[in-house]
């Protein structure tokens, strides 16, 4: 199976994990461990989204591109709701494919961060517990503000998209955000 980077036009069948090990996928749904050619069945999906065997994790897989040492490369990421968009670790143990999460994002991705607050008579007051959803195409990233109203959404790419912000007792907000490199985007919510 060949994966194509829409940003650069690069097409490749080599997909890397967090340790830079290369795997490939064939059209019959096998993951191929390129180190020794072992096939692991049960992988399906299209040229960007992969469905892995259910026993590996309760998640879905995507192939995302990143730039490392000036070269565009394809990476296998998983989204399990805990660390969305991180590159997976793969290894073969006693003939079994083992998948584990990592905290590594594709190289070249950036971070969207900022503070969610409200205007009060005494100035800006940070809002803890606000939920943010940043949408791009067919996937999204989620964050919740800490006690200082701060949020961070790592592993995103330069582009424009929509950010939804919600918190009980406040009017929900949907706003456009343009990301170019690490981006700071502060948000002010209004009480209902």
Backbone as a chain_set.jsonl record, in Angstrom:
{"seq": "XXXXXXXXXXXXXXXXXXXXXXXXXXXXXXXXXXXXXXXXXXXXXXXXXXXXXXXXXXXXXXXXXXXXXXXXXXXXXXXXXXXXXXXXXXXXXXXXXXXXXXXXXXXXXXXXXXXXXXXXXXXXXXXXXXXXXXXXXXXXXXXXXXXXXXXXXXXXXXXXXXXXXXXXXXXXXXXXXXXXXXXXXXXXXXXX", "coords": {"N": [[0.846, -1.16, 0.0], [0.549, 2.226, -0.797], [1.296, 5.393, 0.525], [0.454, 8.812, 0.401], [1.725, 12.042, 0.771], [-0.051, 14.887, 1.096], [0.883, 17.487, 1.329], [3.476, 17.594, 0.219], [3.487, 15.864, -1.924], [4.927, 13.542, -1.862], [5.187, 10.051, -2.205], [5.075, 6.95, -0.585], [5.777, 3.616, 0.583], [6.925, 2.905, 2.877], [6.574, 2.987, 6.28], [7.135, 4.435, 9.393], [7.828, 3.649, 12.867], [7.896, 4.79, 16.337], [10.519, 4.241, 16.975], [11.859, 4.461, 14.643], [11.718, 2.162, 13.132], [10.837, 0.322, 10.232], [7.77, -0.45, 8.683], [5.458, -2.012, 6.426], [2.4, -2.086, 4.519], [0.162, -4.325, 2.952], [-2.276, -4.643, 0.294], [-4.042, -6.619, 0.99], [-4.408, -6.456, 3.652], [-2.307, -6.983, 5.434], [0.178, -6.25, 7.862], [3.521, -5.702, 7.308], [6.448, -6.689, 8.675], [9.324, -5.268, 8.103], [11.929, -5.897, 8.834], [12.29, -8.674, 8.899], [10.43, -9.639, 7.131], [8.072, -10.783, 8.079], [4.571, -11.356, 8.086], [1.677, -9.827, 9.411], [-1.613, -10.365, 9.79], [-4.884, -8.731, 9.501], [-5.064, -6.029, 9.272], [-6.597, -3.239, 7.922], [-8.329, -0.825, 5.875], [-8.012, 2.422, 4.318], [-5.837, 4.385, 2.191], [-4.859, 6.194, 4.084], [-5.985, 5.796, 6.615], [-5.901, 3.237, 8.977], [-7.114, 0.15, 10.088], [-6.49, -1.633, 12.824], [-5.821, -4.901, 14.308], [-8.2, -5.74, 16.783], [-7.287, -6.647, 19.238], [-4.912, -5.348, 19.749], [-5.165, -2.617, 20.56], [-7.554, -0.24, 21.817], [-8.127, 1.691, 19.623], [-7.585, 3.849, 16.757], [-5.71, 3.951, 13.721], [-3.451, 6.013, 11.884], [-1.642, 7.217, 9.037], [0.731, 9.595, 9.131], [2.615, 12.401, 8.018], [5.912, 13.68, 8.518], [8.732, 15.878, 8.985], [12.059, 15.072, 9.063], [15.384, 15.738, 9.651], [15.399, 17.236, 7.284], [14.067, 15.603, 5.498], [11.052, 14.245, 4.2], [8.958, 11.964, 5.839], [6.961, 9.022, 6.464], [4.81, 8.22, 9.155], [3.453, 5.969, 11.584], [0.698, 6.55, 13.431], [-1.298, 6.495, 16.417], [-4.53, 6.881, 17.828], [-5.857, 6.887, 20.818], [-7.368, 8.268, 22.529], [-6.028, 8.911, 24.826], [-3.338, 9.728, 24.27], [-3.521, 11.317, 21.735], [-2.556, 11.092, 18.356], [0.116, 10.379, 18.619], [3.195, 8.765, 17.691], [3.386, 5.268, 17.226], [4.944, 2.575, 19.078], [6.371, -0.303, 17.851], [7.012, -3.769, 18.065], [8.293, -7.096, 17.659], [7.622, -9.85, 19.532], [8.412, -13.015, 20.433], [7.263, -13.909, 18.02], [4.901, -12.492, 17.943], [3.158, -9.511, 17.235], [3.659, -6.565, 18.982], [2.235, -3.696, 20.242], [2.786, -0.5, 21.54], [2.094, 2.557, 23.288], [3.544, 5.834, 22.689], [5.154, 8.937, 23.577], [5.778, 10.498, 21.524], [5.523, 12.741, 18.86], [4.91, 13.117, 15.298], [7.829, 14.297, 13.652], [8.315, 17.778, 13.11], [5.785, 18.612, 13.615], [3.698, 20.952, 15.369], [2.764, 23.028, 18.234], [-0.315, 24.092, 19.571], [-1.362, 26.472, 21.834], [-2.53, 28.206, 24.795], [-4.492, 30.479, 26.826], [-7.606, 30.192, 28.425], [-10.043, 32.408, 29.391], [-12.125, 34.706, 31.312], [-13.553, 37.968, 31.156], [-13.62, 40.02, 33.938], [-14.714, 42.293, 36.557], [-12.415, 42.738, 37.963], [-10.418, 42.182, 36.217], [-8.817, 39.875, 33.863], [-9.852, 36.554, 34.335], [-8.68, 33.335, 34.758], [-10.017, 30.282, 33.394], [-10.666, 27.163, 34.585], [-10.975, 23.773, 33.461], [-12.194, 24.067, 30.976], [-13.195, 22.744, 27.861], [-11.572, 21.971, 24.871], [-11.739, 21.509, 21.381], [-9.958, 20.851, 18.541], [-10.266, 20.859, 15.168], [-9.381, 19.11, 12.22], [-9.819, 18.277, 9.006], [-10.501, 14.929, 8.904], [-9.93, 14.326, 11.53], [-9.334, 15.086, 15.034], [-8.107, 17.04, 17.777], [-7.932, 17.193, 21.307], [-8.218, 19.095, 24.316], [-8.037, 20.094, 27.775], [-8.439, 22.825, 29.94], [-6.122, 23.77, 32.514], [-5.854, 24.573, 36.069], [-4.996, 27.149, 35.857], [-6.141, 28.04, 33.593], [-4.79, 27.352, 31.341], [-4.074, 25.72, 28.249], [-2.874, 23.12, 26.083], [-2.208, 21.84, 22.894], [-0.567, 19.5, 21.414], [1.275, 18.227, 18.513], [0.138, 19.143, 16.106], [-0.42, 20.579, 12.81], [0.786, 23.116, 10.513], [-1.778, 25.082, 9.465], [-5.13, 26.26, 8.71], [-7.977, 26.019, 10.78], [-10.807, 24.903, 12.744], [-11.657, 25.77, 16.059], [-13.311, 24.619, 18.824], [-14.737, 25.652, 21.876], [-15.813, 24.925, 25.11], [-17.59, 25.261, 28.21], [-19.322, 24.595, 31.131], [-21.904, 26.826, 32.001], [-21.033, 28.896, 30.464], [-21.126, 30.632, 27.31], [-20.847, 28.617, 24.463], [-18.055, 28.552, 22.207], [-17.043, 28.9, 18.888], [-14.381, 29.181, 16.774], [-12.193, 30.341, 14.167], [-8.854, 29.284, 13.611], [-5.568, 29.996, 12.715], [-2.701, 28.223, 12.227], [0.711, 28.596, 12.398], [3.669, 27.456, 12.762], [4.688, 27.01, 16.242], [1.951, 28.075, 18.037], [0.354, 30.612, 19.854], [-2.787, 31.063, 21.239], [-5.093, 32.806, 22.756], [-8.219, 32.775, 24.53], [-11.388, 34.171, 25.148], [-14.156, 33.613, 27.133], [-17.727, 34.054, 27.548], [-20.062, 34.535, 30.098], [-23.207, 32.775, 30.42]], "CA": [[0.0, 0.0, 0.0], [1.33, 3.451, -0.916], [0.731, 6.537, 1.226], [0.877, 10.048, -0.257], [1.71, 13.263, 1.562], [-0.71, 15.929, 0.302], [1.655, 18.731, 1.392], [4.678, 17.561, -0.619], [3.325, 14.961, -3.06], [5.735, 12.351, -1.636], [4.504, 8.77, -2.071], [5.962, 5.941, -0.011], [5.17, 2.459, 1.236], [7.662, 2.739, 4.129], [5.958, 3.693, 7.399], [8.017, 4.3, 10.556], [7.271, 3.729, 14.214], [8.604, 5.759, 17.177], [11.935, 3.868, 17.018], [12.314, 4.53, 13.247], [11.629, 0.87, 12.467], [9.966, 0.466, 9.071], [6.79, -1.473, 8.345], [4.682, -1.753, 5.22], [1.081, -2.702, 4.518], [-0.268, -4.704, 1.608], [-3.703, -4.388, 0.057], [-4.874, -7.677, 1.574], [-4.587, -6.185, 5.076], [-1.202, -7.455, 6.266], [1.293, -5.398, 8.236], [4.736, -6.453, 6.997], [7.6, -6.293, 9.484], [10.35, -5.299, 7.057], [13.196, -6.444, 9.331], [12.422, -10.078, 8.491], [9.386, -9.988, 6.166], [6.924, -11.434, 8.704], [3.277, -10.732, 7.824], [0.691, -9.868, 10.482], [-2.898, -10.039, 9.157], [-5.912, -8.06, 10.281], [-4.99, -4.587, 9.079], [-7.378, -2.831, 6.761], [-8.501, 0.612, 5.764], [-7.614, 3.059, 3.073], [-4.452, 4.799, 2.096], [-4.42, 7.033, 5.201], [-6.492, 5.303, 7.885], [-5.716, 1.806, 9.101], [-7.822, -0.501, 11.181], [-5.644, -2.715, 13.313], [-6.511, -5.953, 15.061], [-8.799, -5.197, 17.997], [-6.55, -7.042, 20.438], [-3.745, -4.494, 19.97], [-5.547, -1.469, 21.377], [-8.85, 0.336, 21.506], [-7.73, 2.925, 18.966], [-7.477, 3.769, 15.307], [-4.37, 4.272, 13.258], [-3.323, 6.866, 10.708], [-0.299, 7.481, 8.564], [0.939, 11.036, 9.071], [3.952, 12.722, 7.531], [6.691, 14.648, 9.264], [10.036, 16.185, 8.394], [13.179, 14.761, 9.943], [16.658, 15.999, 8.965], [15.121, 17.753, 5.949], [13.431, 14.579, 4.66], [9.668, 13.898, 4.552], [8.826, 10.544, 6.156], [5.633, 8.596, 6.91], [4.814, 7.658, 10.498], [2.217, 5.33, 12.014], [0.246, 7.11, 14.695], [-2.51, 5.916, 16.987], [-5.333, 7.779, 18.641], [-6.609, 6.086, 21.775], [-8.022, 9.186, 23.452], [-5.089, 9.277, 25.883], [-2.252, 10.494, 23.656], [-3.896, 11.316, 20.328], [-1.614, 11.543, 17.347], [1.503, 10.011, 18.874], [3.735, 7.655, 16.902], [3.354, 4.024, 17.998], [6.099, 1.69, 19.178], [6.066, -1.659, 17.406], [8.076, -4.761, 18.147], [7.853, -8.479, 17.548], [8.075, -10.621, 20.685], [8.024, -14.419, 20.272], [6.421, -14.048, 16.84], [3.674, -11.711, 18.097], [3.32, -8.07, 17.101], [3.296, -5.857, 20.201], [2.104, -2.266, 20.035], [2.697, 0.271, 22.769], [2.037, 4.003, 23.008], [4.729, 6.65, 22.956], [4.801, 10.347, 23.741], [6.477, 11.13, 20.41], [4.693, 13.194, 17.742], [5.7, 13.185, 14.067], [8.704, 15.469, 13.631], [7.822, 18.886, 12.299], [4.49, 19.08, 14.093], [3.821, 22.104, 16.265], [1.851, 23.054, 19.372], [-1.275, 25.179, 19.767], [-1.554, 26.632, 23.272], [-3.039, 29.507, 25.193], [-5.248, 30.576, 28.072], [-9.037, 30.471, 28.321], [-10.389, 33.233, 30.542], [-13.297, 35.573, 31.18], [-13.33, 39.335, 31.63], [-14.376, 40.354, 35.149], [-14.453, 43.668, 37.002], [-11.05, 42.819, 38.488], [-9.478, 41.803, 35.152], [-8.989, 38.558, 33.254], [-9.844, 35.441, 35.277], [-8.516, 32.072, 34.032], [-11.096, 29.308, 33.565], [-10.236, 25.769, 34.63], [-11.934, 22.765, 33.021], [-12.777, 24.319, 29.642], [-12.879, 21.685, 26.901], [-11.263, 22.498, 23.541], [-11.611, 20.554, 20.276], [-9.363, 21.444, 17.343], [-10.635, 19.957, 14.074], [-8.718, 19.173, 10.924], [-10.202, 17.22, 8.08], [-11.237, 13.826, 9.52], [-9.484, 14.013, 12.885], [-9.384, 16.21, 15.947], [-7.302, 16.989, 18.99], [-8.727, 17.673, 22.425], [-7.47, 19.53, 25.496], [-8.808, 20.687, 28.861], [-7.614, 23.822, 30.63], [-5.733, 23.485, 33.896], [-6.387, 25.541, 37.039], [-4.582, 28.486, 35.422], [-6.799, 28.314, 32.323], [-3.854, 27.057, 30.256], [-4.265, 24.495, 27.469], [-1.87, 22.843, 25.061], [-2.579, 20.797, 21.942], [0.628, 19.2, 20.633], [1.135, 17.318, 17.378], [-0.7, 19.699, 15.04], [0.308, 21.008, 11.624], [0.488, 24.459, 10.027], [-2.976, 25.181, 8.642], [-6.273, 26.915, 9.341], [-9.014, 25.073, 11.152], [-11.828, 25.373, 13.68], [-11.471, 25.423, 17.458], [-14.517, 24.726, 19.641], [-14.435, 25.774, 23.295], [-17.042, 24.862, 25.903], [-17.484, 25.154, 29.66], [-20.644, 24.771, 31.737], [-22.175, 28.168, 32.5], [-20.503, 29.881, 29.515], [-21.554, 30.448, 25.927], [-19.844, 27.896, 23.68], [-17.39, 29.384, 21.221], [-16.411, 28.273, 17.731], [-13.579, 30.212, 16.141], [-11.162, 29.899, 13.229], [-7.489, 29.465, 14.09], [-4.518, 29.714, 11.736], [-1.482, 27.789, 12.904], [1.952, 28.727, 11.644], [4.644, 27.208, 13.818], [4.059, 26.984, 17.562], [1.004, 29.192, 18.022], [-0.35, 30.974, 21.092], [-4.115, 31.555, 20.909], [-5.876, 32.989, 23.975], [-9.659, 32.761, 24.268], [-12.21, 34.752, 26.204], [-15.525, 33.13, 27.133], [-18.726, 34.954, 28.117], [-21.072, 33.811, 30.892], [-24.56, 32.719, 29.853]], "C": [[0.9, 1.234, 0.0], [0.575, 4.588, -0.245], [1.303, 7.8, 0.602], [0.687, 11.241, 0.662], [1.107, 14.372, 0.71], [0.086, 17.234, 0.292], [2.826, 18.749, 0.411], [4.523, 16.723, -1.885], [4.137, 13.686, -2.932], [4.844, 11.129, -1.509], [5.499, 7.741, -1.568], [5.155, 4.776, 0.539], [5.838, 2.204, 2.587], [7.047, 3.618, 5.213], [6.791, 3.397, 8.645], [7.229, 4.3, 11.86], [8.124, 4.706, 15.024], [10.098, 5.473, 17.267], [12.578, 3.904, 15.635], [12.408, 3.167, 12.575], [10.593, 0.989, 11.355], [9.051, -0.748, 8.927], [6.117, -1.065, 7.036], [3.342, -2.456, 5.369], [0.765, -3.119, 3.1], [-1.774, -4.534, 1.503], [-4.608, -5.486, 0.601], [-4.995, -7.536, 3.089], [-3.508, -6.742, 5.973], [-0.266, -6.302, 6.6], [2.534, -6.247, 8.011], [5.887, -5.865, 7.802], [8.811, -6.403, 8.57], [11.688, -5.855, 7.53], [13.379, -7.892, 8.914], [11.32, -10.547, 7.535], [8.169, -10.689, 6.748], [5.657, -10.636, 8.419], [2.363, -10.916, 9.035], [-0.643, -9.444, 9.892], [-3.799, -9.229, 10.077], [-5.884, -6.554, 10.186], [-5.766, -4.229, 7.833], [-7.455, -1.319, 6.71], [-8.002, 1.125, 4.438], [-6.175, 3.505, 3.107], [-3.988, 5.746, 3.207], [-4.843, 6.481, 6.559], [-6.415, 3.785, 7.895], [-6.538, 1.299, 10.275], [-6.969, -1.682, 11.606], [-6.445, -3.764, 14.03], [-6.985, -5.411, 16.411], [-8.016, -5.53, 19.251], [-5.357, -6.127, 20.734], [-4.064, -3.282, 20.835], [-6.94, -1.023, 20.969], [-8.593, 1.703, 20.877], [-7.827, 2.758, 17.458], [-6.125, 4.303, 14.916], [-4.433, 5.153, 12.018], [-1.862, 6.887, 10.289], [-0.194, 8.983, 8.392], [2.374, 11.28, 8.638], [4.599, 13.771, 8.42], [8.029, 14.852, 8.573], [11.127, 15.95, 9.417], [14.465, 14.926, 9.141], [16.436, 16.415, 7.516], [14.428, 16.779, 5.014], [12.012, 14.304, 5.15], [9.57, 12.391, 4.73], [7.406, 10.27, 6.641], [5.754, 7.91, 8.265], [3.451, 7.049, 10.813], [1.844, 5.897, 13.376], [-1.03, 6.411, 15.14], [-3.225, 6.989, 17.787], [-6.194, 6.9, 19.532], [-7.345, 6.955, 22.778], [-7.107, 9.64, 24.574], [-3.971, 10.165, 25.342], [-2.519, 10.554, 22.156], [-2.797, 11.837, 19.425], [-0.171, 11.209, 17.608], [1.905, 8.822, 18.016], [3.748, 6.413, 17.788], [4.734, 3.375, 18.042], [5.64, 0.31, 18.739], [7.277, -2.55, 17.651], [7.461, -6.146, 18.025], [8.487, -9.244, 18.704], [7.525, -12.03, 20.536], [7.021, -14.598, 19.132], [5.116, -13.274, 16.884], [3.998, -10.227, 17.97], [2.81, -7.393, 18.365], [3.319, -4.366, 19.901], [2.036, -1.589, 21.385], [2.698, 1.755, 22.421], [3.394, 4.654, 23.244], [4.239, 8.068, 23.244], [5.457, 11.173, 22.637], [5.482, 11.497, 19.306], [5.54, 13.196, 16.477], [6.569, 14.437, 14.054], [8.162, 16.542, 12.692], [6.436, 19.345, 12.689], [4.723, 20.181, 15.118], [2.769, 22.027, 17.365], [0.972, 24.301, 19.326], [-1.506, 25.276, 21.268], [-2.099, 28.021, 23.569], [-3.765, 29.425, 26.521], [-6.697, 30.874, 27.733], [-9.413, 31.242, 29.585], [-11.722, 33.944, 30.302], [-12.923, 36.953, 31.712], [-14.22, 39.569, 32.843], [-14.039, 41.788, 35.537], [-13.026, 43.837, 37.512], [-9.996, 42.436, 37.445], [-9.771, 40.427, 34.581], [-8.867, 37.466, 34.319], [-9.72, 34.143, 34.49], [-9.634, 31.098, 34.388], [-10.548, 27.89, 33.486], [-11.349, 24.869, 34.095], [-12.617, 23.039, 31.698], [-12.292, 23.237, 28.692], [-12.689, 22.302, 25.523], [-11.15, 21.35, 22.56], [-11.075, 21.306, 19.075], [-9.548, 20.447, 16.215], [-9.78, 20.19, 12.843], [-9.194, 17.989, 10.115], [-11.021, 16.158, 8.81], [-10.77, 13.486, 10.931], [-9.517, 15.266, 13.742], [-8.423, 15.984, 17.089], [-8.123, 17.651, 20.093], [-7.804, 18.093, 23.562], [-8.452, 20.084, 26.517], [-7.897, 21.661, 29.587], [-7.319, 23.392, 32.063], [-6.273, 24.579, 34.824], [-6.001, 26.98, 36.713], [-5.203, 28.874, 34.085], [-5.948, 27.967, 31.109], [-4.217, 25.744, 29.566], [-3.104, 24.337, 26.503], [-2.354, 21.677, 24.205], [-1.353, 20.532, 21.07], [0.297, 18.362, 19.401], [0.24, 17.821, 16.273], [0.186, 20.232, 13.914], [-0.081, 22.434, 11.252], [-0.708, 24.409, 9.092], [-4.044, 25.964, 9.389], [-7.317, 25.863, 9.645], [-9.956, 25.726, 12.152], [-11.498, 24.874, 15.079], [-12.79, 25.665, 18.177], [-14.109, 24.743, 21.105], [-15.758, 25.75, 24.055], [-16.713, 24.698, 27.381], [-18.865, 25.442, 30.222], [-20.78, 26.177, 32.311], [-21.701, 29.275, 31.573], [-21.038, 29.597, 28.117], [-20.471, 29.682, 25.175], [-19.289, 28.812, 22.59], [-16.821, 28.511, 20.12], [-15.674, 29.381, 16.991], [-12.563, 29.599, 15.183], [-9.792, 30.216, 13.815], [-6.537, 29.127, 12.942], [-3.242, 29.404, 12.492], [-0.312, 27.918, 11.947], [3.079, 28.622, 12.663], [3.929, 27.103, 15.153], [3.221, 28.252, 17.703], [0.357, 29.376, 19.39], [-1.679, 31.591, 20.681], [-4.931, 31.61, 22.192], [-7.34, 33.19, 23.611], [-10.383, 33.377, 25.458], [-13.633, 34.222, 26.052], [-16.427, 34.125, 27.858], [-19.744, 34.099, 28.887], [-22.418, 33.835, 30.201], [-25.478, 33.639, 30.605]], "O": [[1.899, 1.277, 0.718], [-0.635, 4.731, -0.42], [2.495, 7.862, 0.304], [-0.376, 11.425, 1.255], [1.696, 14.759, -0.299], [-0.023, 18.011, -0.657], [3.138, 19.791, -0.165], [5.321, 16.846, -2.814], [4.053, 12.821, -3.805], [3.85, 11.16, -0.783], [6.627, 7.663, -2.055], [3.992, 4.932, 0.913], [5.364, 1.372, 3.361], [7.004, 4.841, 5.082], [7.114, 2.241, 8.919], [6.136, 4.857, 11.956], [8.986, 5.382, 14.462], [10.873, 6.37, 17.6], [13.704, 3.438, 15.46], [13.095, 3.02, 11.565], [9.585, 1.678, 11.514], [9.48, -1.897, 9.031], [6.205, 0.085, 6.606], [3.17, -3.313, 6.236], [1.049, -2.388, 2.15], [-2.458, -4.309, 2.501], [-5.824, -5.302, 0.667], [-5.605, -8.38, 3.746], [-3.751, -6.96, 7.16], [0.05, -5.479, 5.741], [2.598, -7.388, 8.47], [6.252, -4.701, 7.636], [9.279, -7.506, 8.289], [12.509, -6.249, 6.702], [14.496, -8.309, 8.607], [11.28, -11.721, 7.168], [7.311, -11.148, 5.994], [5.654, -9.407, 8.497], [2.281, -12.001, 9.611], [-0.804, -8.28, 9.524], [-3.52, -9.064, 11.264], [-6.59, -5.867, 10.924], [-5.6, -4.865, 6.792], [-6.729, -0.622, 7.42], [-7.621, 0.358, 3.553], [-5.389, 3.062, 3.945], [-2.801, 6.069, 3.257], [-4.139, 6.673, 7.55], [-6.817, 3.128, 6.935], [-6.635, 1.948, 11.316], [-6.755, -2.617, 10.835], [-7.62, -3.554, 14.334], [-6.245, -4.704, 17.096], [-8.068, -4.784, 20.229], [-4.845, -6.129, 21.853], [-3.306, -2.957, 21.748], [-7.436, -1.39, 19.903], [-8.809, 2.739, 21.506], [-8.112, 1.672, 16.951], [-5.474, 5.017, 15.68], [-5.354, 5.046, 11.208], [-0.966, 6.611, 11.087], [-0.933, 9.581, 7.61], [3.248, 10.446, 8.873], [3.929, 14.629, 8.994], [8.407, 14.089, 7.684], [11.129, 16.544, 10.496], [14.62, 14.326, 8.077], [17.181, 16.007, 6.625], [14.219, 17.098, 3.844], [11.78, 14.148, 6.348], [10.037, 11.627, 3.885], [6.732, 11.16, 7.158], [6.673, 7.124, 8.499], [2.42, 7.551, 10.364], [2.581, 5.743, 14.35], [-1.744, 5.814, 14.334], [-2.6, 7.888, 18.35], [-7.135, 6.254, 19.071], [-7.884, 6.452, 23.764], [-7.379, 10.655, 25.216], [-3.693, 11.229, 25.896], [-1.815, 9.906, 21.382], [-2.189, 12.875, 19.686], [0.706, 11.7, 16.897], [1.077, 7.984, 17.661], [4.084, 6.497, 18.969], [5.573, 3.595, 17.169], [4.619, -0.185, 19.217], [8.419, -2.131, 17.467], [6.268, -6.338, 18.257], [9.709, -9.287, 18.848], [6.31, -12.224, 20.515], [6.051, -15.345, 19.26], [4.304, -13.381, 15.966], [4.985, -9.746, 18.526], [1.671, -7.613, 18.777], [4.3, -3.841, 19.374], [1.318, -2.04, 22.277], [3.235, 2.16, 21.39], [4.268, 4.096, 23.908], [3.044, 8.35, 23.161], [5.667, 12.377, 22.783], [4.693, 10.658, 18.871], [6.766, 13.268, 16.562], [6.102, 15.52, 14.406], [7.623, 16.245, 11.626], [5.945, 20.348, 12.17], [5.819, 20.316, 15.663], [1.983, 21.082, 17.421], [1.447, 25.409, 19.077], [-1.813, 24.272, 21.912], [-2.123, 28.895, 22.702], [-3.665, 28.434, 27.244], [-6.987, 31.699, 26.867], [-9.144, 30.798, 30.701], [-12.35, 33.805, 29.252], [-12.084, 37.083, 32.603], [-15.429, 39.346, 32.786], [-13.183, 42.421, 34.919], [-12.485, 44.943, 37.499], [-8.808, 42.374, 37.762], [-10.851, 39.877, 34.794], [-7.917, 37.446, 35.101], [-10.563, 33.864, 33.637], [-10.132, 31.08, 35.514], [-10.031, 27.469, 32.451], [-12.53, 25.173, 34.262], [-13.538, 22.312, 31.326], [-11.121, 22.857, 28.714], [-13.536, 23.064, 25.055], [-10.536, 20.328, 22.865], [-11.67, 22.291, 18.638], [-9.053, 19.322, 16.286], [-9.495, 21.329, 12.473], [-8.994, 16.837, 10.499], [-12.118, 16.448, 9.287], [-11.172, 12.459, 11.477], [-9.705, 16.372, 13.236], [-7.98, 14.861, 17.334], [-8.911, 18.56, 19.833], [-6.734, 17.514, 23.747], [-9.56, 20.494, 26.17], [-6.726, 21.367, 29.824], [-8.134, 22.751, 32.726], [-7.066, 25.418, 34.396], [-6.604, 27.921, 37.229], [-4.849, 29.901, 33.505], [-6.334, 28.253, 29.975], [-4.617, 24.779, 30.218], [-2.436, 25.309, 26.152], [-2.842, 20.669, 24.716], [-1.117, 21.25, 20.098], [-0.816, 17.854, 19.262], [-0.366, 17.02, 15.562], [1.405, 20.319, 14.064], [-1.152, 22.908, 11.631], [-0.655, 23.765, 8.044], [-3.877, 26.292, 10.563], [-7.521, 24.931, 8.868], [-9.91, 26.935, 12.377], [-11.114, 23.72, 15.271], [-13.327, 26.772, 18.149], [-13.256, 23.966, 21.535], [-16.702, 26.456, 23.7], [-15.71, 24.089, 27.754], [-19.506, 26.419, 29.836], [-19.894, 26.661, 33.015], [-21.927, 30.454, 31.844], [-21.362, 28.456, 27.786], [-19.299, 30.052, 25.238], [-19.968, 29.723, 22.118], [-16.187, 27.492, 20.394], [-16.267, 30.395, 16.625], [-12.129, 28.463, 15.374], [-9.587, 31.263, 14.428], [-6.685, 28.098, 12.283], [-2.761, 30.208, 13.29], [-0.348, 27.409, 10.827], [3.4, 29.595, 13.344], [2.699, 27.105, 15.199], [3.718, 29.362, 17.513], [-0.124, 28.421, 20.0], [-1.714, 32.524, 19.879], [-5.41, 30.581, 22.669], [-7.667, 33.7, 22.539], [-10.036, 33.136, 26.614], [-14.246, 34.355, 24.993], [-15.966, 34.929, 28.669], [-20.22, 33.079, 28.389], [-22.744, 34.782, 29.486], [-26.661, 33.733, 30.278]]}, "num_chains": 1, "name": "protein.A"}
